């Protein structure tokens, strides 16, 4: 379906809730669905919104969102300068690439050590939406929080904040080892000042957990009554048990999309060294890029775990699911998560989970000893103890794995997320109508 067809025939029938279908613009300044939660959110939410009978146009920048083939959602590319692309991140663009003042702002911010994309995407999105005024019933921003999205969009704005990026900033500052590194972190995260100012002016904020709701109120100054929790979830058709996939003895699997302190991977590496003292066959598969330097690379070298840790990247959805199905234990070692898709997805396969209690993880993983084994964040000894216990007890793994899948099916699916999101869209549209009277 093209964007033009959406405009020509926006209301082909009633939506699943019995109301008229909505024309939704879903914005995403960064949309890679294989690295980080924002791209996953856009991919699955757009599909489920269409299934509910709505028209969805995803408007995104590089790395462009990848939508499910044939899902019915439309992708409109809103290109940036793509300054952080591989294999030449932090590149200087050619003169002929610079199209306007927004491009100049983007490259100047990058040259001075800042991260420009939330601001520059918001400015391009505002310009794009202004040229298409009247084509959408609601604009849904996926955590851009840029100045360009304040007012004048031609439709009510609903914004998802997965968790405040101020949390990432604090953890990276705490981990910085010298003054120059702290200065660099502060400059990179300078955009969080803008995001705080914008968030405070937003009429409707969605978030994915009660923990994130409290963090958004505390860190960004958004009144609690403007924040609405709509949990996300797993694609439970894809992420499902399959007894034909053989269990690999000793395999522990984790997802780490970035080598940052927030993900806690260094603590899992330390824990693995302790686990192998009792379980020599224990080994770790990390879904993510192998770090060439930094705390994780140093820990792997220090404990001699080069042959016990494998990093995998660029595999298909099916290969990823089978990787998790074949593990004896899935692990989420994060110091903080605003939700934790890896926890929900692993639980959906029936794989036993060891997870920390950082941020919203317990809201997903459930009670210790009932649906997972839970440990304090940043405690490699506790993590090692839980992993050792899980590897040694197949009955415990089977019980927790089955209970974990039941929990996800009852609480955390993308269909439920889409239904809750549509309810917030309709509330935002109604509130705008009342304000105009």
C-alpha positions in Angstrom: 0.0 0.0 0.0 1.4 3.4 -0.9 1.1 6.6 1.2 -1.1 8.0 -1.6 -3.5 5.1 -1.4 -3.7 5.6 2.4 -4.8 9.2 1.9 -7.3 8.4 -0.9 -9.0 5.7 1.1 -8.1 6.1 4.8 -11.2 4.5 6.3 -11.9 1.2 4.5 -14.0 -0.1 7.4 -14.2 -0.4 11.2 -11.1 -1.1 13.2 -10.9 -4.0 15.7 -12.2 -1.9 18.5 -15.3 -1.0 16.5 -14.2 2.6 15.9 -13.0 4.2 12.7 -9.5 3.2 11.6 -6.8 5.7 12.3 -4.1 7.1 10.0 -0.9 6.9 12.1 2.5 8.4 11.5 5.1 6.5 13.5 8.4 8.3 13.8 11.8 6.7 14.5 15.1 8.5 14.3 16.9 5.2 14.5 15.3 2.0 13.4 17.6 -1.0 13.2 15.5 -3.9 14.4 18.5 -6.2 15.0 20.4 -3.9 17.3 18.5 -2.1 20.1 15.0 -2.0 21.3 13.7 1.0 19.4 13.8 -0.7 16.0 12.2 -3.8 17.4 9.4 -1.7 18.8 8.7 0.0 15.5 8.8 -3.3 13.5 6.4 -5.2 15.7 4.1 -2.4 16.8 3.5 -1.2 13.2 2.6 -4.8 12.1 0.1 -5.2 15.0 -1.5 -1.8 14.5 -2.2 -2.7 10.9 -3.7 -6.1 12.0 -6.1 -4.0 14.2 -7.3 -2.3 11.1 -5.3 1.0 11.1 -3.1 2.6 8.4 0.5 3.0 9.5 3.3 5.0 7.9 6.7 4.6 9.5 8.8 7.7 8.9 12.4 6.9 9.8 16.1 7.7 9.3 19.2 5.6 9.0 19.6 2.8 9.9 16.1 2.6 8.3 13.4 0.6 10.1 12.9 -2.9 8.6 9.2 -3.8 8.5 7.8 -7.2 8.2 7.3 -8.1 4.5 3.6 -7.8 3.5 2.6 -6.4 6.9 0.7 -3.5 5.3 2.7 -0.7 6.9 4.4 1.9 4.7 8.0 3.0 5.2 9.0 6.6 4.3 12.7 7.3 4.4 13.7 10.6 5.8 17.5 10.5 5.3 20.1 12.0 7.6 23.8 12.3 6.8 24.2 8.9 8.4 27.4 10.0 10.1 27.7 6.9 12.3 27.4 4.2 9.6 29.7 1.3 9.3 32.5 0.9 8.3 33.3 4.7 8.5 31.6 6.1 11.7 32.2 9.8 12.5 32.9 10.4 8.9 33.1 13.9 7.3 30.5 14.2 4.5 31.4 15.4 1.1 30.4 19.0 0.3 27.7 17.8 -2.2 26.0 15.8 0.5 25.1 19.0 2.4 21.6 19.9 1.4 20.5 22.6 3.9 21.0 24.2 7.3 19.9 21.0 9.1 22.7 19.0 7.5 25.2 21.7 8.5 23.8 21.6 12.1 24.2 17.8 12.1 27.8 17.7 11.0 28.8 20.6 13.2 27.4 18.9 16.3 29.2 15.7 15.4 32.5 17.5 14.9 32.2 19.0 18.4 31.6 15.7 20.0 27.8 15.8 20.4 25.1 13.4 19.1 22.9 15.4 16.7 20.3 12.8 15.5 17.4 13.4 17.9 17.4 17.1 17.1 18.0 17.0 13.4 15.6 14.2 12.8 12.9 16.1 14.7 13.5 19.1 12.5 13.3 17.1 9.3 10.1 15.3 10.6 8.5 18.6 11.4 9.1 19.9 7.9 7.9 16.7 6.3 4.7 16.6 8.4 4.0 20.3 7.7 4.0 19.5 4.0 1.4 16.7 4.6 -0.9 18.4 7.1 -4.2 16.7 7.4 -3.0 13.3 6.2 -2.7 11.8 9.7 -4.9 11.4 12.7 -2.1 11.0 15.2 1.7 11.3 15.2 3.6 8.8 17.4 7.2 9.7 18.2 9.5 6.8 19.2 11.7 8.6 21.8 13.1 11.3 19.5 12.2 14.1 21.9 13.5 16.8 19.7 12.5 20.5 19.6 11.0 20.0 16.1 8.2 18.0 17.5 6.8 20.7 19.7 3.6 22.0 18.2 2.4 22.5 14.7 2.4 18.9 13.5 -1.1 19.0 12.3 -2.2 16.1 14.5 -2.1 15.1 18.2 1.3 13.9 19.4 1.9 10.7 21.4 5.4 10.0 22.5 7.0 6.7 23.7 9.9 7.0 26.1 11.3 3.5 26.7 13.4 4.9 29.6 15.2 8.2 30.2 18.6 8.3 28.4 19.7 10.2 31.5 20.1 6.8 33.1 22.6 5.7 30.4 24.4 9.0 30.9 24.8 8.5 34.7 26.1 4.9 34.3 28.6 5.9 31.7 29.8 8.8 33.8 30.2 6.5 36.8 32.3 4.1 34.7 34.5 6.9 33.2 38.1 6.4 34.3 39.5 9.9 33.8 38.5 13.5 33.3 38.8 13.5 29.5 36.4 10.5 29.3 33.9 12.3 31.6 34.1 15.4 29.4 33.5 13.3 26.3 30.5 11.5 27.9 28.9 14.8 29.0 29.3 16.3 25.5 27.9 13.2 23.8 24.9 13.2 26.1 24.2 16.9 25.8 21.1 16.1 23.8 19.5 14.9 27.0 19.0 18.5 28.1 16.8 19.0 25.1 15.0 15.8 25.7 14.2 16.8 29.3 12.8 20.2 28.1 10.7 18.6 25.4 9.4 15.8 27.6 8.1 18.3 30.2 5.9 19.9 27.5 4.4 16.7 26.1 0.7 16.1 26.6 0.8 12.2 26.4 3.7 9.9 27.1 3.7 6.2 26.8 6.2 4.0 28.5 6.8 0.3 28.8 7.0 -0.3 32.6 6.1 1.0 36.0 9.8 1.4 36.7 10.3 3.6 33.6 7.3 5.7 34.5 8.9 6.6 37.9 12.2 7.3 36.2 10.6 9.5 33.6 8.8 11.5 36.2 11.9 11.9 38.4 14.5 12.5 35.7 12.5 14.3 33.0 10.0 16.2 35.1 6.9 14.8 33.4 3.9 14.7 35.7 2.8 11.2 36.5 -0.7 11.7 35.3 0.6 12.3 31.7 2.5 9.0 31.7 0.7 5.8 30.7 2.2 2.3 30.9 1.7 0.1 27.9 3.9 -3.0 28.2 5.5 -4.3 25.1 6.2 -8.0 24.5 7.5 -10.9 22.4 6.4 -12.2 19.1 5.1 -15.4 20.7 4.6 -17.2 17.3 8.2 -16.8 16.5 9.6 -17.0 20.0 8.1 -20.4 21.0 9.4 -23.7 22.3 10.5 -26.3 19.8 11.5 -29.7 21.3 13.2 -30.7 18.0 16.0 -28.1 18.7 18.7 -29.9 20.7 19.8 -28.5 24.0 23.5 -27.6 24.0 25.1 -28.6 27.3 26.6 -25.7 29.1 25.3 -23.0 26.7 24.4 -19.6 28.3 23.1 -17.0 25.9 22.7 -13.3 26.3 22.0 -10.3 24.1 24.2 -7.2 24.3 23.5 -4.7 21.6 26.3 -2.3 22.8 29.4 -2.4 24.9 28.1 0.0 27.5 28.1 -0.3 31.3 24.2 -0.3 31.3 24.2 -3.9 29.8 26.3 -5.4 32.5 28.1 -7.8 30.2 31.4 -7.4 32.0 29.8 -8.8 35.2 28.5 -11.8 33.2 32.1 -12.4 31.8 33.4 -12.3 35.4 30.6 -14.7 36.5 31.4 -17.1 33.7 35.0 -17.5 34.9 33.6 -18.5 38.3 31.0 -20.9 36.9 33.6 -22.7 34.9 35.4 -23.7 38.1 32.4 -26.0 38.8 31.0 -26.4 35.3 34.0 -26.6 33.0 31.7 -27.0 29.9 29.9 -23.8 30.6 30.2 -21.3 27.7 28.6 -18.0 26.7 27.1 -17.0 23.4 26.7 -13.2 23.1 24.3 -11.8 20.5 26.1 -8.7 19.6 29.3 -7.3 18.2 32.6 -8.5 19.8 34.3 -5.5 21.5 37.9 -4.9 20.4 38.8 -2.9 23.5 37.2 -1.7 26.7 36.2 -3.5 30.0 34.5 -6.5 28.3 37.5 -7.2 26.0 39.9 -6.8 28.9 37.9 -9.1 31.2 37.7 -11.8 28.5 41.5 -11.6 28.2 42.1 -11.4 31.9 40.2 -14.6 32.6 41.4 -16.5 29.6 37.9 -16.9 28.2 38.6 -16.4 24.5 37.5 -19.9 23.7 34.5 -19.9 26.1 32.7 -16.9 24.7 31.4 -16.5 21.2 29.9 -13.3 19.7 27.4 -13.7 16.9 26.0 -10.9 14.7 23.9 -10.6 11.6 21.9 -13.8 12.0 18.3 -14.3 10.9 15.3 -14.2 13.2 15.0 -18.0 13.0 18.7 -18.6 13.7 18.5 -16.3 16.7 15.4 -18.1 18.1 17.0 -21.5 17.6 20.2 -20.2 19.4 18.1 -19.3 22.4 16.0 -22.5 22.2 19.3 -24.5 22.3 20.6 -22.8 25.4 20.3 -24.3 28.8 20.1 -20.8 30.3 19.3 -17.3 29.0 20.8 -14.4 31.0 20.0 -10.7 31.3 22.9 -9.2 33.3 21.9 -5.5 32.8 22.4 -2.9 35.5 19.2 -1.3 34.3 16.5 -1.8 31.6 13.4 0.2 30.9 11.7 -3.1 30.0 13.8 -6.1 28.7 12.8 -7.6 25.4 15.5 -10.2 25.6 14.0 -11.5 28.9 10.5 -11.7 27.4 11.7 -13.3 24.2 13.9 -15.9 26.0 11.0 -16.7 28.4 8.6 -17.1 25.4 10.8 -20.0 24.1 10.6 -21.8 27.4 14.3 -21.3 28.1 15.1 -20.9 31.8 16.2 -17.3 32.7 18.7 -15.8 35.1 18.2 -12.0 35.3 19.1 -9.1 37.5 16.7 -6.9 39.3 17.9 -3.8 37.5 15.2 -1.3 36.6 12.1 -2.9 35.1 13.5 -6.4 34.6 11.6 -7.9 37.5 8.3 -6.6 36.0 9.1 -8.8 33.0 10.9 -11.8 34.5 8.7 -12.2 37.5 9.4 -13.5 41.0 12.6 -15.2 41.9 12.2 -19.0 42.0 8.9 -18.9 40.2 9.6 -17.8 36.7 13.3 -17.0 36.9 16.3 -16.8 39.2 16.9 -13.2 40.1 20.1 -11.6 41.4 21.2 -8.0 42.3 22.6 -6.0 39.4 26.4 -5.7 39.2 27.0 -8.7 41.5 29.1 -11.2 39.6 29.2 -13.7 42.6 25.4 -13.8 42.8 25.2 -14.2 39.0 27.7 -17.0 39.0 25.8 -18.8 41.8 22.5 -18.6 39.9 24.0 -19.8 36.7 25.8 -22.7 38.3 22.6 -23.7 40.1 20.6 -23.6 36.9 23.1 -25.5 34.8 23.2 -28.3 37.4 19.4 -28.8 37.8 17.4 -29.8 34.7 14.2 -30.0 36.7 14.6 -26.4 37.8 15.3 -25.3 34.3 12.2 -27.1 33.0 9.9 -25.7 35.7 11.1 -22.1 35.4 11.1 -22.3 31.6 7.5 -23.4 31.4 6.3 -20.8 34.0 8.2 -18.1 32.1 6.4 -18.8 28.8 3.0 -18.8 30.6 3.9 -15.4 32.1 4.7 -13.9 28.7 1.6 -15.3 27.0 -0.6 -13.8 29.7 1.1 -10.3 29.9 3.6 -9.5 27.2 2.5 -9.8 23.6 2.7 -7.3 20.7 -1.1 -7.7 20.1 -1.8 -6.5 23.7 0.8 -3.7 23.2 -1.0 -2.5 20.0 -4.4 -2.5 21.7 -3.2 -0.4 24.6 -1.4 2.0 22.2 -4.5 2.6 20.2 -6.5 3.4 23.3 -3.9 6.1 24.1 -4.2 7.4 20.5 -7.9 7.8 20.8 -7.6 9.5 24.2 -5.1 12.0 22.7 -7.4 12.7 19.8 -10.3 13.2 22.1 -8.3 15.5 24.4 -7.3 17.6 21.4 -10.9 17.9 20.3 -12.0 19.1 23.8 -9.2 21.6 23.9 -10.4 23.2 20.6 -14.0 23.7 21.9 
